[in-house]
Amino acid sequence: MTFFYVVLCLLVALIVWGVAIYNGLVEFANQIRNAFAQIDVQLQRRYDLIPNLVETAKAYMKHERETLEAVIAARNQAMQAAKQVKNALSPETMGALQGAESALGGMMSRFFALAESYPDLKANQNMAQLQEELASTENRIAFARQAYNDAVMRYNIRREVFPNSLIASNFGFLAAEVWHSEEDAAIRKNVRVNF
């Protein structure tokens, strides 16, 4: 009879242990979703600022209609990709969002480079204020992205260590993707100096 109680206690302990691991993985997965929600708030703020920026620039950049339309198109693509991630946070949707955000960043760089050639636009108070708000938003996005990547790292570590990996693989806890950006790639490139 004592053998039965020992086996029963071990079985109950094993079940409790498995439930604790499962609940821990769920908690870390939810932290990732929360961290992405913080990125999403800042991305939405940027998406809201861009049309105002373009509208302000339209009066000065009449001959640059193609660039202005390309900025709005890139913004709309990025917004659509962000919606997809909200619906299903997966490596595929994150990859699509990162690509769309990189394209938007490239268009914004082109827009600002073009805006430099319009002195009246540079002197416009609304433009200066919108650029300042956009720069502030970019900083917030960078901080939110770091918090997201930290949450992904904690989750992936928790998911990959033994014996958690047994529970993770049996209950469909997939690896999460960190957020990479073009700025990250540019920082990692070797600097080439020519004399």
Salt bridges, closest charged atoms under 4 A:
ASP40 OD2 - LYS86 NZ 3.21
GLU55 OE2 - LYS58 NZ 3.05
GLU69 OE2 - ARG65 NE 2.84
GLU101 OE1 - ARG46 NH2 2.07
GLU116 OE1 - LYS122 NZ 3.50
GLU133 OE1 - ARG45 NH2 4.00
GLU138 OE2 - ARG46 NH1 3.04
GLU160 OE2 - ARG159 NH1 3.87
ASP184 OD1 - ARG145 NH2 3.08
